[in-house]
Amino acid sequence: MTGPKAKLRISAQQTATIKIAGRAVCAGAIAIMLSACARPQGDFGRAQDDLLHETAMPALGAARKAITGNPVSSLPLTDSEKELYNRAWALVFPPSQEDWLGNSVVEMRRTHVIPASWSSIAYESYYEHLLDRNYQASQTHYTKLLADIQTDRALIPPYCRAWQQVREADSFRKEALHRAHDPSRQQSKDLNARIGENRQVHLWVQAALSLRFSAFSHALDRLTIDVPDRHMVWTVHRALVGYKQDILDLDATCEQLAPSNTSKKPRKSRILTGWGLERPAPKK
């Protein structure tokens, strides 16, 4: 075949090569987009705010929820709610910091870009990333596992305090709405949506803690077989027992940490002790 049309002839092998290359490009593009979705970290592992994660993705998530009929609150976040969301983010974050795919999935769920049912994370991946660190000493794997468990346990009390403050504020909001004269329908809608959003954050934290416990427990089981160390196995096991109890007592712990104004009576100052009780002067 001659002429210009001959230039369009492509062999079957070339077609297959083009398809493979196209798939590789698409996969690379998806990987880049997912890595961009991962929320950046600032100092001490805290979330770092930027335009993409605090403006663009939440706007996209709000649009998705509106389209699917899920309630969306237009109320501004209070300081307590911001604290709650930041504390929660540290606990719903994948157990392994190297899990960039899990980090991206968590961030897309946080901003409501994807529904909760799409954000499952395999707990087995924690141990895989733990082995990828290639520590020279096998005991270091146990040390890292123990440190991650202790870090999680230390994060639970401040999260509980934040959740208690938000729950008390939500209760106060409902009472204020009930006392309000002729509240608008939009006010009721926004309030109920915000209370629901806060509740979903707490339920997410509870589910994430269970997943993290499964990840740490699985890692200990694998380490016990792969690189046995009787002393470290016992040490990590005791930490896991305490961690499990923290999860089971999560709600009770939040109640215990709630401030109470009537639980303790004010103590009298020792400076004023005895004032007004002067004795008469002794007689000679």
PLY file of the C-alpha trace (Angstrom):
ply
format ascii 1.0
element vertex 284
property float x
property float y
property float z
element edge 283
property int vertex1
property int vertex2
end_header
0.00 0.00 0.00
1.38 3.37 -1.01
0.44 6.98 -0.44
-0.33 8.98 2.72
-2.58 6.26 4.16
0.38 3.91 4.44
1.72 6.02 7.29
-1.31 5.16 9.44
-0.62 1.43 9.42
0.34 0.20 12.90
1.27 -3.35 13.68
-0.43 -5.39 16.39
2.75 -5.35 18.45
2.94 -1.56 18.28
-0.72 -1.31 19.27
-0.11 -3.47 22.33
2.93 -1.38 23.24
0.90 1.82 22.97
-1.83 0.38 25.20
0.71 -0.68 27.82
2.35 2.75 27.71
-1.03 4.44 28.00
-1.95 2.39 31.02
1.39 3.17 32.64
0.85 6.89 32.05
-2.65 6.69 33.52
-1.39 4.76 36.52
1.37 7.30 37.04
-1.09 10.17 36.78
-3.39 8.54 39.34
-0.44 7.97 41.67
0.57 11.63 41.35
-2.99 12.79 42.05
-3.26 10.50 45.06
0.07 11.68 46.45
-1.11 15.27 46.00
-4.23 14.39 48.00
-2.09 13.35 50.96
-2.25 16.05 53.63
1.19 17.53 54.32
2.62 17.35 57.81
4.16 20.21 59.72
6.21 20.18 62.90
5.76 17.32 65.38
3.50 15.40 62.98
0.76 18.02 63.04
-1.30 18.73 59.94
-0.10 21.60 57.79
-2.80 23.74 56.19
-2.67 24.75 52.55
-5.04 25.89 49.78
-5.61 22.45 48.28
-6.49 20.61 51.49
-8.30 23.38 53.36
-10.22 25.05 50.52
-10.32 23.15 47.23
-10.89 19.60 48.49
-13.46 20.57 51.17
-15.39 22.54 48.53
-15.38 19.52 46.25
-16.46 17.30 49.12
-19.31 19.65 50.09
-20.51 19.63 46.47
-20.45 15.83 46.40
-22.45 15.60 49.65
-25.01 18.11 48.33
-25.44 16.14 45.11
-25.89 12.85 46.97
-28.39 14.42 49.38
-26.21 14.27 52.51
-26.67 17.17 54.95
-24.01 19.87 54.77
-23.65 22.53 57.46
-22.75 26.10 56.54
-21.91 27.01 60.13
-18.33 28.16 60.75
-16.11 25.84 62.76
-15.66 26.78 66.38
-12.27 26.67 68.06
-13.31 23.51 69.91
-14.36 21.84 66.65
-11.08 22.76 65.00
-9.24 21.25 67.94
-11.39 18.12 67.74
-10.75 17.66 64.01
-7.01 18.15 64.44
-6.89 15.68 67.33
-8.99 13.20 65.38
-6.77 13.47 62.30
-3.78 12.22 64.28
-5.76 9.08 65.21
-7.46 8.30 61.89
-4.14 8.68 60.07
-2.79 5.31 58.81
-0.75 3.47 61.45
2.36 3.67 59.24
3.58 7.12 58.21
5.06 5.62 55.03
1.61 4.54 53.82
1.12 7.42 51.36
-1.80 5.66 49.67
-3.62 5.24 52.97
-2.83 8.84 53.85
-4.41 10.00 50.59
-7.52 7.90 51.19
-7.89 9.30 54.72
-7.53 12.86 53.47
-10.12 12.36 50.74
-12.52 10.98 53.32
-11.80 13.83 55.73
-12.72 16.36 53.06
-15.72 14.22 51.96
-14.34 13.79 48.44
-15.07 10.06 48.79
-17.67 8.35 51.01
-16.67 6.51 54.16
-17.36 3.14 52.53
-14.49 3.75 50.07
-11.84 4.52 52.69
-10.94 1.10 54.05
-7.27 0.52 54.88
-5.63 -2.90 55.21
-4.22 -3.25 58.71
-1.58 -5.73 57.44
0.21 -2.89 55.63
1.64 -1.58 58.91
3.88 -4.61 59.34
4.97 -4.45 55.70
6.12 -0.85 56.11
7.74 -1.75 59.43
9.90 -4.35 57.69
10.77 -1.93 54.87
12.71 0.17 57.36
15.51 -2.43 57.30
16.72 -1.89 60.85
20.15 -3.34 61.56
19.02 -4.72 64.92
15.90 -6.88 64.95
14.96 -5.54 68.39
14.47 -2.10 66.85
11.30 -3.35 65.15
9.84 -4.03 68.59
11.02 -0.65 69.83
9.30 1.14 66.94
6.09 -0.85 67.47
6.12 -0.06 71.18
6.70 3.64 70.50
3.74 3.77 68.08
1.46 2.13 70.65
2.56 4.53 73.39
2.08 7.51 71.07
-1.49 6.46 70.32
-2.28 5.99 74.00
-0.97 9.47 74.76
-3.20 10.97 72.05
-6.45 9.56 73.43
-6.86 11.78 76.57
-6.48 15.13 74.73
-8.83 13.89 72.02
-11.38 13.00 74.70
-11.16 16.48 76.19
-11.77 18.01 72.76
-14.71 15.68 72.09
-16.25 16.49 75.48
-16.05 20.23 74.79
-17.66 19.82 71.38
-20.42 17.60 72.75
-21.20 20.11 75.50
-21.28 22.92 72.93
-23.64 20.91 70.71
-25.96 20.34 73.68
-25.90 24.07 74.46
-26.67 24.81 70.79
-29.75 22.59 70.81
-31.04 24.24 73.99
-30.45 27.69 72.51
-32.30 26.74 69.33
-35.20 25.42 71.38
-35.42 28.72 73.32
-35.07 30.88 70.20
-38.15 32.75 68.96
-39.17 31.52 65.53
-35.85 29.96 64.40
-35.47 29.60 60.66
-35.57 26.27 58.91
-32.02 26.83 57.66
-30.76 27.32 61.23
-32.22 23.98 62.29
-30.84 22.30 59.19
-27.33 23.70 59.72
-27.34 22.82 63.42
-28.45 19.24 62.90
-25.96 18.80 60.06
-23.07 20.10 62.19
-23.98 17.90 65.15
-24.12 14.96 62.77
-20.73 15.85 61.29
-19.16 16.03 64.74
-20.68 12.70 65.68
-19.35 11.09 62.51
-15.85 12.29 63.38
-16.08 10.58 66.77
-17.36 7.34 65.24
-14.52 7.47 62.72
-11.97 7.79 65.52
-13.44 4.80 67.31
-13.26 2.68 64.14
-9.73 3.91 63.39
-8.50 2.99 66.86
-9.82 -0.54 66.40
-8.00 -0.76 63.07
-4.78 0.53 64.59
-5.03 -2.02 67.39
-5.47 -4.76 64.79
-2.42 -3.46 62.90
-0.23 -3.40 66.00
-1.48 -6.80 67.18
-0.82 -8.31 63.76
2.68 -6.82 63.73
3.45 -8.33 67.15
2.25 -11.76 66.02
4.47 -11.60 62.95
7.50 -10.33 64.87
7.09 -13.09 67.43
7.57 -15.63 64.65
9.98 -13.77 62.36
12.38 -12.25 64.91
11.48 -13.70 68.35
12.51 -11.79 71.45
10.83 -13.04 74.63
11.39 -9.88 76.67
10.22 -7.47 73.95
7.22 -9.64 73.09
6.08 -9.45 76.71
6.71 -5.70 76.91
4.78 -4.92 73.74
2.01 -7.32 74.75
1.45 -5.47 78.02
1.28 -2.17 76.13
-1.29 -3.68 73.76
-3.43 -4.84 76.68
-3.48 -1.30 78.02
-4.21 0.07 74.55
-7.17 -2.29 74.15
-8.56 -1.15 77.48
-8.19 2.49 76.41
-10.29 1.76 73.33
-12.97 -0.09 75.29
-13.16 2.74 77.84
-13.02 5.55 75.29
-16.44 7.00 76.08
-16.04 6.45 79.81
-12.63 8.15 79.70
-14.16 11.14 77.95
-16.77 11.38 80.71
-14.11 11.21 83.41
-12.08 13.96 81.78
-15.08 16.27 81.52
-14.69 19.28 83.85
-17.21 19.45 86.67
-18.02 22.62 88.59
-19.94 20.86 91.35
-17.75 17.86 92.06
-15.43 19.68 94.45
-16.16 22.29 97.10
-13.94 25.36 97.11
-11.17 25.12 99.65
-10.82 27.84 102.26
-7.65 29.83 102.31
-5.30 29.07 105.16
-4.47 32.77 105.36
-7.97 33.51 106.66
-8.00 30.66 109.16
-8.96 31.89 112.61
-10.05 35.37 111.54
-13.08 36.59 113.46
-12.41 34.10 116.27
-10.29 36.37 118.50
-10.16 35.33 122.15
-10.59 37.83 124.97
-7.41 39.18 126.52
-6.21 37.17 129.50
-6.88 38.73 132.93
-4.03 39.40 135.31
0 1
1 2
2 3
3 4
4 5
5 6
6 7
7 8
8 9
9 10
10 11
11 12
12 13
13 14
14 15
15 16
16 17
17 18
18 19
19 20
20 21
21 22
22 23
23 24
24 25
25 26
26 27
27 28
28 29
29 30
30 31
31 32
32 33
33 34
34 35
35 36
36 37
37 38
38 39
39 40
40 41
41 42
42 43
43 44
44 45
45 46
46 47
47 48
48 49
49 50
50 51
51 52
52 53
53 54
54 55
55 56
56 57
57 58
58 59
59 60
60 61
61 62
62 63
63 64
64 65
65 66
66 67
67 68
68 69
69 70
70 71
71 72
72 73
73 74
74 75
75 76
76 77
77 78
78 79
79 80
80 81
81 82
82 83
83 84
84 85
85 86
86 87
87 88
88 89
89 90
90 91
91 92
92 93
93 94
94 95
95 96
96 97
97 98
98 99
99 100
100 101
101 102
102 103
103 104
104 105
105 106
106 107
107 108
108 109
109 110
110 111
111 112
112 113
113 114
114 115
115 116
116 117
117 118
118 119
119 120
120 121
121 122
122 123
123 124
124 125
125 126
126 127
127 128
128 129
129 130
130 131
131 132
132 133
133 134
134 135
135 136
136 137
137 138
138 139
139 140
140 141
141 142
142 143
143 144
144 145
145 146
146 147
147 148
148 149
149 150
150 151
151 152
152 153
153 154
154 155
155 156
156 157
157 158
158 159
159 160
160 161
161 162
162 163
163 164
164 165
165 166
166 167
167 168
168 169
169 170
170 171
171 172
172 173
173 174
174 175
175 176
176 177
177 178
178 179
179 180
180 181
181 182
182 183
183 184
184 185
185 186
186 187
187 188
188 189
189 190
190 191
191 192
192 193
193 194
194 195
195 196
196 197
197 198
198 199
199 200
200 201
201 202
202 203
203 204
204 205
205 206
206 207
207 208
208 209
209 210
210 211
211 212
212 213
213 214
214 215
215 216
216 217
217 218
218 219
219 220
220 221
221 222
222 223
223 224
224 225
225 226
226 227
227 228
228 229
229 230
230 231
231 232
232 233
233 234
234 235
235 236
236 237
237 238
238 239
239 240
240 241
241 242
242 243
243 244
244 245
245 246
246 247
247 248
248 249
249 250
250 251
251 252
252 253
253 254
254 255
255 256
256 257
257 258
258 259
259 260
260 261
261 262
262 263
263 264
264 265
265 266
266 267
267 268
268 269
269 270
270 271
271 272
272 273
273 274
274 275
275 276
276 277
277 278
278 279
279 280
280 281
281 282
282 283
